[in-house]
Amino acid sequence: MIDLHYWPTPNSHKITLLLEETGTPYTVRPVNIGTGEQFAPEFLAISPNNRMPAIVDHAPADGGAAISVFESGAILWYLAEKTGQFLPSDVRGRTTVNEWLFWQMAGLGPMTGQYGHFNVYAPEKLPYAIDRYTREAQRLLGVLDRRLEGRAFIAGDDYSIADMACYPWISPYTKAPLDLEPHANVRRWRETIKARPATQRAYAVGKDPRFARPADLTDEQRRILFGTPNAK
């Protein structure tokens, strides 16, 4: 059994995508990042970077004690290896998936996250930051669009953890949607993944009433989430 320490963030959606696709049994353990539960000692013991998601595998492949894993990319790789699914067995295929998994972790996620922060959550609008991260998010979407030219999925014909890593970061902010019009391949690929039954089940997890979010963040929530200096 997998314990999934979860809040409905793009990085957490990556993990439910894979768990639902593989049919791996799991239990959701909510960690409310708006109230600071990510800083609780028991959570920091398994996720020292105080970020979502993290897992605890109570039945690891070696039969030993439970294994905890933090960082969404590491979790995807761990679960793909454990289940033997969505990760190619040949060295070239695995290398390609690994490249694009790292690309998402180092580029698409952080840059799109900064785009969302300065467009949606920042206490004041900073035109330089908004312009910088909008351009960088669009550049990365262009990289992905070119990669998908003539390919069904990022690594080729088969759906993989590279796709699961990238999918939740394609325009995740409803209050500041990214312009996907120039990226026809991304749009086609995104709709293909969206239509998968496991994707729909994965995103349904975050719609549970336990994860209801306020329309606007309070000053205290901003302080907890972003360390905003001027929050009271």
Backbone hydrogen bonds, N-H to C=O, Kabsch-Sander energy under -0.5 kcal/mol:
donor,donor_aa,acceptor,acceptor_aa,energy
2,I,25,P,-1.4
3,D,56,V,-2.7
4,L,2,I,-0.6
4,L,27,T,-3.2
5,H,3,D,-0.7
5,H,54,A,-2.9
6,Y,4,L,-0.7
6,Y,29,R,-1.8
9,T,7,W,-2.8
13,H,9,T,-2.3
14,K,10,P,-1.3
15,I,11,N,-0.8
15,I,12,S,-0.6
16,T,12,S,-1.7
17,L,13,H,-2.3
18,L,14,K,-1.6
19,L,15,I,-2.8
20,E,16,T,-2.5
21,E,17,L,-2.0
22,T,18,L,-2.4
23,G,19,L,-1.0
24,T,19,L,-1.5
27,T,2,I,-2.9
29,R,4,L,-3.5
31,V,6,Y,-2.1
33,I,31,V,-0.9
35,T,32,N,-0.8
37,E,32,N,-2.1
39,F,36,G,-1.9
40,A,37,E,-1.5
43,F,40,A,-0.9
44,L,40,A,-2.6
45,A,41,P,-1.5
46,I,43,F,-1.5
47,S,43,F,-2.1
50,N,47,S,-2.2
54,A,5,H,-1.4
55,I,69,V,-2.5
56,V,3,D,-1.9
57,D,67,I,-3.5
58,H,1,M,-2.5
58,H,56,V,-0.7
63,G,60,P,-1.9
67,I,57,D,-2.1
69,V,55,I,-2.3
71,E,53,P,-0.9
75,I,71,E,-2.3
76,L,72,S,-2.5
77,W,73,G,-2.2
78,Y,74,A,-2.6
79,L,75,I,-2.8
80,A,76,L,-2.5
81,E,77,W,-2.4
82,K,78,Y,-2.4
83,T,79,L,-2.5
84,G,80,A,-1.7
85,Q,80,A,-1.1
94,R,90,D,-2.5
95,T,91,V,-2.0
96,T,92,R,-2.1
97,V,93,G,-2.3
98,N,94,R,-2.6
99,E,95,T,-2.5
100,W,96,T,-2.0
101,L,97,V,-2.1
102,F,98,N,-2.4
103,W,99,E,-2.1
104,Q,100,W,-1.9
105,M,101,L,-2.2
106,A,102,F,-2.7
107,G,103,W,-2.1
108,L,103,W,-1.1
109,G,104,Q,-2.6
111,M,107,G,-2.7
112,T,108,L,-1.9
113,G,109,G,-2.5
114,Q,110,P,-2.1
115,Y,111,M,-2.1
116,G,112,T,-2.4
117,H,113,G,-2.5
118,F,114,Q,-2.5
119,N,115,Y,-1.6
120,V,116,G,-2.7
121,Y,116,G,-0.9
121,Y,117,H,-1.1
122,A,117,H,-2.7
126,L,124,E,-0.5
130,I,126,L,-2.6
131,D,127,P,-2.7
132,R,128,Y,-2.7
133,Y,129,A,-2.5
134,T,130,I,-1.9
135,R,131,D,-2.4
136,E,132,R,-2.1
137,A,133,Y,-2.3
138,Q,134,T,-2.3
139,R,135,R,-2.2
140,L,136,E,-2.3
141,L,137,A,-2.2
142,G,138,Q,-1.9
143,V,139,R,-1.9
144,L,140,L,-2.4
145,D,141,L,-2.5
146,R,142,G,-2.3
147,R,143,V,-1.9
148,L,144,L,-1.9
149,E,145,D,-0.5
149,E,146,R,-0.8
151,R,148,L,-2.3
153,F,156,G,-2.7
156,G,153,F,-1.0
161,I,86,F,-2.0
163,D,160,S,-0.6
164,M,160,S,-1.7
165,A,161,I,-1.9
166,C,162,A,-1.7
167,Y,163,D,-2.8
169,W,166,C,-1.9
170,I,167,Y,-1.7
171,S,169,W,-1.1
174,T,172,P,-0.8
176,A,173,Y,-1.2
180,L,178,L,-0.8
183,H,180,L,-1.9
184,A,182,P,-0.6
187,R,183,H,-2.3
188,R,184,A,-2.4
189,W,185,N,-2.5
190,R,186,V,-2.9
191,E,187,R,-2.2
192,T,188,R,-1.8
193,I,189,W,-2.0
194,K,190,R,-2.7
195,A,191,E,-1.6
196,R,193,I,-1.5
199,T,196,R,-0.5
200,Q,196,R,-1.8
201,R,197,P,-2.1
202,A,198,A,-2.5
203,Y,199,T,-2.3
204,A,200,Q,-1.4
205,V,201,R,-1.0
205,V,202,A,-0.5
206,G,202,A,-0.6
207,K,204,A,-1.2
208,D,205,V,-1.4
211,F,208,D,-2.6
212,A,209,P,-1.6
222,R,218,T,-2.3
223,R,219,D,-2.2
224,I,220,E,-2.3
225,L,221,Q,-2.8
226,F,222,R,-2.9
227,G,222,R,-0.6
227,G,223,R,-1.5
228,T,222,R,-0.9
231,A,228,T,-1.5
